[in-house]
Amino acid sequence: MGELSTENLSDNVCFSLYTACNALIRAYRPLLEQYDLTYPQYLVMQSLWIVSETSLTELSSATKLDMGTLTPIVKRLELKLLLTRCIDPNDERKKVISLTHEGLVMKQNALQLKQQLLDKMSLSTEDIEQLRRLCLGVIEDLNGQC
């Protein structure tokens, strides 16, 4: 085995991104508890607030969650009466995922969570936008798509 490096873990971009992501999700947790949502469930709801009727495939693409992760999340949200899964009238093999009235009502209050979280950070609006663009660039470079 080679010698241990003298650099700190925080000198690695991957470590910084990983720990920042974990800190962000931990910060969201108490805010989401009032809505009985996990962070991945919140991502699905945010996507549906943008496009209220979609397929599971489109939802997977929008949230970047694989089907094996997404399917149980959608089922849990359906049990919470926040969305429905109905047969697509144009193709009986497909299901259309739609928000329920309760899911739409939740949107008004839950969208404030983003601002509550931003208020906890010392980054300027410009810094946050630059960080978002840089993260999207990393995603595009590593996945070959965005």
C-alpha positions in Angstrom: 0.0 0.0 0.0 1.2 3.5 -0.8 1.7 6.3 1.7 -1.2 8.2 3.0 -1.7 11.6 1.4 -1.2 14.6 3.6 -4.2 16.4 2.0 -7.5 16.8 3.8 -10.6 15.0 2.6 -12.1 18.4 2.1 -9.5 19.2 -0.5 -11.3 16.7 -2.8 -14.2 18.1 -4.9 -16.1 14.8 -4.6 -15.9 14.9 -0.8 -17.0 18.6 -0.7 -20.0 17.9 -3.0 -21.0 14.8 -1.0 -20.9 16.5 2.4 -22.6 19.6 1.0 -25.4 17.4 -0.4 -25.8 15.6 3.0 -25.9 18.9 4.9 -28.5 20.2 2.5 -30.7 17.1 3.0 -30.2 17.3 6.8 -31.3 20.9 6.7 -34.4 20.1 4.7 -35.4 17.2 7.0 -37.1 19.2 9.8 -38.8 21.5 7.3 -40.2 18.5 5.4 -41.3 16.7 8.6 -44.3 19.1 8.9 -45.5 17.7 5.5 -44.6 14.1 6.3 -42.3 14.0 3.4 -38.8 12.6 2.9 -36.4 14.6 0.6 -36.8 12.1 -2.3 -40.6 12.4 -1.9 -40.3 16.2 -2.0 -38.3 16.0 -5.2 -41.1 13.9 -6.8 -43.7 16.4 -5.5 -41.7 19.4 -6.8 -41.6 17.7 -10.3 -45.3 17.1 -10.2 -45.9 20.7 -9.2 -44.2 21.7 -12.4 -45.9 19.1 -14.6 -49.0 17.8 -12.8 -49.5 14.8 -15.1 -46.7 12.6 -16.3 -45.5 9.1 -16.8 -43.1 7.2 -14.5 -40.4 7.4 -17.1 -40.7 11.1 -17.5 -40.8 11.5 -13.7 -37.6 9.4 -13.4 -35.9 11.6 -16.0 -37.0 14.8 -14.3 -36.0 13.8 -10.8 -32.9 11.8 -11.8 -34.2 8.9 -9.6 -33.9 5.4 -11.1 -37.1 3.4 -11.5 -36.3 1.0 -8.7 -36.0 4.0 -6.3 -38.9 6.0 -7.8 -41.6 3.3 -7.8 -41.8 2.8 -4.0 -41.7 6.6 -3.5 -44.7 7.1 -5.9 -46.5 4.3 -4.1 -46.0 5.9 -0.7 -47.1 9.3 -2.0 -50.2 7.6 -3.4 -50.9 6.1 0.0 -50.6 9.6 1.4 -53.3 10.6 -1.1 -51.0 13.2 -2.7 -51.0 11.6 -6.2 -52.8 9.0 -8.2 -51.6 6.4 -10.8 -54.2 5.8 -13.5 -54.2 3.9 -16.8 -53.2 6.1 -19.7 -56.3 6.3 -21.9 -54.0 6.3 -25.0 -52.0 3.2 -24.0 -53.3 0.8 -21.4 -49.8 -0.5 -20.7 -48.8 2.9 -19.2 -49.8 4.7 -16.1 -50.3 8.5 -15.8 -49.2 10.0 -12.5 -51.3 13.0 -11.4 -51.5 15.2 -8.4 -54.6 15.0 -6.2 -56.3 18.0 -4.8 -54.3 17.4 -1.5 -51.1 17.4 -3.5 -51.9 20.7 -5.2 -52.9 22.3 -1.9 -49.5 21.2 -0.4 -47.7 23.1 -3.1 -48.6 26.5 -1.8 -47.1 26.0 1.6 -44.2 23.6 0.7 -42.7 25.9 -2.0 -41.8 28.3 0.9 -39.4 25.6 2.1 -36.8 26.5 -0.5 -36.7 30.1 0.7 -36.5 29.0 4.3 -33.5 26.9 3.5 -31.9 29.7 1.4 -32.3 32.0 4.4 -30.1 29.7 6.5 -27.2 30.1 4.0 -24.8 33.0 3.7 -24.4 32.7 0.0 -25.6 35.5 -2.2 -28.3 35.0 -4.9 -25.6 35.2 -7.5 -23.4 32.6 -5.7 -26.3 30.2 -5.4 -27.1 30.6 -9.1 -23.4 30.0 -9.9 -23.3 26.9 -7.7 -26.4 25.6 -9.4 -24.9 26.1 -12.8 -21.6 24.5 -11.8 -23.4 21.5 -10.3 -25.4 21.1 -13.5 -22.2 21.3 -15.5 -20.7 18.5 -13.4 -23.8 16.4 -14.0 -23.7 17.0 -17.7 -20.0 16.2 -17.9 -20.2 13.0 -15.9 -23.6 11.7 -17.3 -23.3 13.1 -20.8 -26.7 14.7 -20.3 -28.6 17.1 -18.0 
